Amino acid sequence: MATTTRSLATTEAPWIRYTLTTLALALITLLLIVPLLSVFYEALHQGWQLYQDSLLESDALAAIKLTLIVAAISLPLNLVFGVAAAWAIAKFDFKGKSILITLIDLPFAVSPVVAGLIYVLLFGAHGWWGPWLAEHDIKIIFAVPGIVLATVFVTFPFVARELIPLMEAQGSEEEQAALVLGASGWQTFWHVTLPNIKWGLLYGVILANARAMGEFGAVSVVSGHIRGMTNTIPLHVEILYNEYNFVGAFACASILALLALATLAIKSYIEWRTEQQAAEDRKHATEE
C-alpha cells in the first residue's frame, strides 16, 4: 500500500505528461526544425544548379577555404592547451589553480565582440604593438593571424571544460600505479590517461570545431570584411544577405547547417559510446 501511495505521489497524470511532451515538441519544431528546414528550402527552391553555382563562386570558395584553414590551425592549439590544462587541474594541486580555472572560463563571460576589440587594441594600426608590427610588415588584424587568434580565444574552453570533470571523476590512482610500476610521464599519459579520456576529448574537439567554423562576433571585428580574403563563411553569409542575394546566402548557410547536423550526430554517438564505456567499467568493477 505504501509503495502504491509513493508511486501515485511521484507520477504525473497521463494528461500532464502528454501536454508537456506536446509543448516541448511544438517549441522544438518552431524554434529549431522549422528554421533549419527553411535554410535548405531557401537555398534549393530555385534549383540545384543555382545552389551549386552559389557554392562554387570564387568568394564563397575563398570563405569556405579560410574557414577550414582557421579551424585546422585553432583546433590543434585548443587540443594541446585543453589536455594540458585539464591534466594539470585534475591531477595536481598547485598555486594559481583557481586563477587558471577562471581564465579558462573567461571566454564564456566576455562577449566575442569585446574579444575582437581587445585584439584590435593590441595589434591594430593604432594599438599598443601596431606601429612595431607595421614597421616590420607583419599583418595580424584584417588578416588570417587575427582571425585565428580571435577563434582560438572563443573556442579554447571547450576541450578543457569537457575534460576537467571527467579526469577529476576518474581520479589519479591508475596514473600513480603506472608510475610506481616504472612508467615514465609520457608513457603514463599515452597508455593510461589518454585511453580513459578519448571520448570526452573527441567530444570537446567536435564542439570546439563547430564553434570555430560558426564564430561571427570576434571574427567580424578583426577580419575587415575583405571579400575573397578575410571573410569566413558566417561573414560571407552576412554580406550576401545584405546584398539581397538570398540564394547565395542560404546556400552558404546550409554548409554551416550541415556542419551542425553532423556535429549533433557525432555528439550523440559519443554520448552513447561514453555510456557504453561507463556501463562496461561498472560491470568490470562489480566482477572484481
SVG drawing of the C-alpha trace seen along z (x, -y; Angstrom):
<svg xmlns="http://www.w3.org/2000/svg" viewBox="-5 -55 66 66">
<polyline fill="none" stroke="black" stroke-width="0.4" points="0.0,0.0 2.8,-2.4 4.5,-1.6 1.4,-2.4 1.0,-5.7 4.5,-6.7 4.1,-5.8 1.0,-7.9 2.6,-10.8 5.6,-10.9 4.0,-10.1 2.2,-12.7 -1.2,-12.1 -1.0,-10.9 -2.6,-14.1 0.1,-16.2 2.9,-14.1 1.2,-14.3 0.7,-18.1 4.3,-18.8 5.6,-16.5 3.4,-18.2 4.5,-21.6 8.2,-20.6 7.9,-19.1 6.0,-22.2 8.7,-24.5 11.5,-22.4 9.7,-22.3 9.0,-26.1 12.4,-27.2 14.7,-24.6 13.3,-22.3 11.3,-25.0 14.3,-27.5 16.6,-24.6 14.3,-23.4 13.8,-27.0 17.5,-27.3 17.6,-24.4 14.4,-25.4 15.6,-28.9 18.9,-27.5 17.4,-24.9 13.9,-26.2 15.4,-27.9 17.1,-24.7 20.1,-22.7 22.2,-24.4 21.8,-27.8 22.6,-26.3 25.8,-24.7 26.8,-27.9 26.4,-29.9 28.8,-27.5 31.3,-27.3 31.5,-31.1 35.1,-32.4 34.3,-34.4 32.3,-31.5 35.1,-29.1 37.5,-31.5 35.3,-31.8 35.0,-28.0 38.7,-27.6 39.5,-30.3 37.1,-28.7 38.7,-25.3 42.2,-26.8 41.2,-28.7 39.6,-25.6 42.7,-23.4 45.0,-25.9 42.9,-26.6 41.8,-23.0 45.4,-21.6 46.1,-24.6 42.9,-24.1 43.6,-20.4 47.1,-20.9 46.0,-23.6 42.8,-21.8 44.6,-18.5 47.5,-20.2 45.2,-22.4 42.8,-19.6 45.6,-17.3 47.2,-20.0 43.9,-20.9 42.5,-17.4 45.7,-15.6 47.8,-18.2 47.4,-20.8 49.4,-24.0 49.3,-27.7 47.2,-29.6 44.9,-26.7 41.8,-28.7 43.1,-31.5 43.8,-29.1 40.2,-27.8 38.9,-31.4 41.0,-32.1 39.6,-29.1 36.1,-30.3 36.8,-33.8 35.7,-33.5 32.3,-32.3 31.9,-35.6 33.4,-38.0 31.4,-38.9 33.1,-37.7 32.8,-41.3 34.8,-42.5 37.4,-39.8 37.8,-41.0 38.1,-44.6 40.9,-43.5 42.9,-42.2 42.3,-45.4 43.6,-47.3 46.7,-45.2 47.6,-44.7 45.6,-47.3 47.3,-50.2 46.8,-52.5 47.1,-49.7 49.9,-49.0 52.0,-46.9 50.5,-48.2 53.3,-50.6 56.0,-48.0 54.1,-45.4 53.6,-47.9 57.3,-48.7 58.2,-45.1 55.4,-44.5 53.6,-41.9 49.9,-41.8 47.6,-40.4 44.5,-42.5 42.5,-42.3 44.5,-39.1 44.4,-35.4 46.5,-35.6 44.0,-37.9 41.1,-35.6 43.0,-32.6 43.7,-34.5 40.1,-35.5 38.9,-32.0 41.3,-30.4 40.1,-32.8 36.4,-31.9 37.0,-28.2 39.8,-27.2 37.5,-26.5 35.6,-23.7 38.2,-20.9 39.4,-21.8 35.9,-22.2 34.9,-18.8 38.0,-17.0 38.3,-18.6 35.2,-17.0 35.9,-13.7 39.5,-13.5 38.6,-14.6 35.9,-11.8 38.4,-9.2 41.0,-10.2 44.7,-9.6 45.0,-6.1 45.8,-4.5 48.4,-7.1 50.1,-6.6 50.1,-2.9 51.7,-3.2 54.4,-5.5 55.0,-3.0 55.5,-0.3 58.2,-2.3 56.3,-4.1 57.5,-7.5 55.3,-10.5 54.7,-10.3 54.1,-6.5 51.5,-7.1 49.8,-9.7 49.7,-7.7 48.8,-4.4 46.7,-5.3 45.3,-8.8 44.6,-9.2 42.6,-5.9 40.4,-6.9 39.6,-10.4 39.5,-9.7 35.7,-10.0 35.5,-13.2 38.4,-14.6 36.7,-13.9 33.5,-15.4 35.3,-18.6 37.2,-18.8 33.9,-18.5 32.3,-21.3 35.3,-23.5 35.3,-22.8 31.7,-23.7 32.2,-26.9 35.3,-27.7 33.5,-27.4 30.4,-29.2 32.0,-32.1 30.9,-35.5 31.3,-38.3 35.0,-38.2 36.0,-37.3 33.8,-40.1 35.8,-42.7 39.3,-41.5 38.6,-40.4 38.0,-43.7 35.3,-42.0 37.6,-41.8 35.8,-39.7 37.8,-36.7 40.5,-37.3 39.3,-37.6 35.7,-36.5 34.8,-33.3 31.5,-31.5 29.4,-33.4 30.7,-36.7 30.2,-35.8 26.6,-34.9 26.0,-38.3 27.4,-40.1 25.3,-38.1 22.1,-38.6 22.7,-42.3 23.1,-42.4 19.7,-40.6 21.5,-37.6 19.3,-35.2 20.0,-32.0 23.7,-32.6 23.4,-33.5 21.3,-30.5 23.4,-28.2 26.5,-29.1 24.4,-29.0 23.4,-25.4 27.0,-24.4 27.0,-25.6 23.7,-23.8 25.1,-20.6 28.1,-21.0 25.7,-21.5 23.8,-18.3 27.0,-16.3 28.2,-17.6 24.9,-16.6 25.1,-13.1 28.7,-12.6 27.9,-14.1 25.0,-11.6 27.3,-8.8 30.0,-9.9 27.4,-10.2 26.1,-6.7 29.7,-5.3 30.5,-7.0 27.5,-5.5 28.5,-2.1 32.0,-2.5 30.7,-3.6 28.5,-0.5 31.4,1.8 33.5,0.2 30.8,0.7 30.4,4.3 34.2,5.0 34.3,3.3 31.4,5.5 33.1,8.6 36.3,7.7"/>
</svg>
